[in-house]
Amino acid sequence: MLVTEDHIQKVFIIRAEWDHDASIWSATSDDVLGLATEADSIEVLFNKLSSMIPELMVFNKLTDQPEIVYEVLARKSSVAHLPSEA
């Protein structure tokens, strides 16, 4: 929840994960019905989300607020190699 001086607003949670095999970011959400999208970079994914989320919120009648607050939880796993001893 986002609390301001005049109201409390729900924060919608978006999950983004890096698919190493496909080399894409994918995003889904339990809060935004129908949200499923992919992009080559996290920046492109954020641009897509900024237009898709409001469209889906209106389509699914999930809010009557003029603004939508959402949080993207991004996850990308990597492997780091320790230097070999000489």
N, C-alpha and C positions, 0 to 999 in steps of 0.2 A: 504494500500500500504506500502511496505517496500522499503525505499530509501537507497541505498548504494552509494559509490563514483562513481561507473561506470554504475548503472542502477536502474530502478524502477521495483519492482516485486510485483505482486498481492498476497495478503494474502487471502487464501481460508478459509472460516468460516465453522466450524463443530459445530453442536449443540449436546450436550449430556445431557440426562435427566435420573434421577433415577426413576424407576418404583417400588414404594414401594410394591405393591401387588405381582408383579412377582419377586421381588428382583433381578433386573437386571438393568444395564446401557444400554441405547440404544442411537445410534448416527445416525444422518442424516445430509444432507447438500443440500442446493440449489445450491451451487457452484460446487460440485463434483457429477455429474450425476450418479445415481445408487447406491450411498452410503447409506447403511442401514445395521447396524450390532448391535449386542448385546453382553454383557459380564457380568460376575458375579462381577467383580471389575473394578474400574476405571483404574488400572494398566494394566489389561488384555485388556481393551478397547483401551488404548493407543498403546499397542503392535499390536493389530489388525489393527488399523488405519494406523500405520507406514508402513504396507505392502499393505493394501487395497487402500489407496489414490493414491500412484504412479501407481499401476496397472490400476485403473479406469481412471486416467488422461491420460495414454498412450492409453488405449482402446478407450476412447471417444475423443482423439486428442484435449485435452483442453489446452495443453501447449507444447512449444518446448524448455522449459528451462531445464537445467540439475538438478536443485533443485526445490522443491516445498515447499513453506512456507504456513503452515496452523496454524490456531488458534482454539483451542477447548474451547467452552463456555459451561461449565458444570453447571447444576442446580440440586440441591437436596433440597427438603423441609423437615423440621423437626418440631416437636412440643416440646417446653420446658415447663415444669410444674413449677409453682411457689411453693415455700415451703409453707405448710399450717402453719398458726399461731397457736401457742400453747396456 
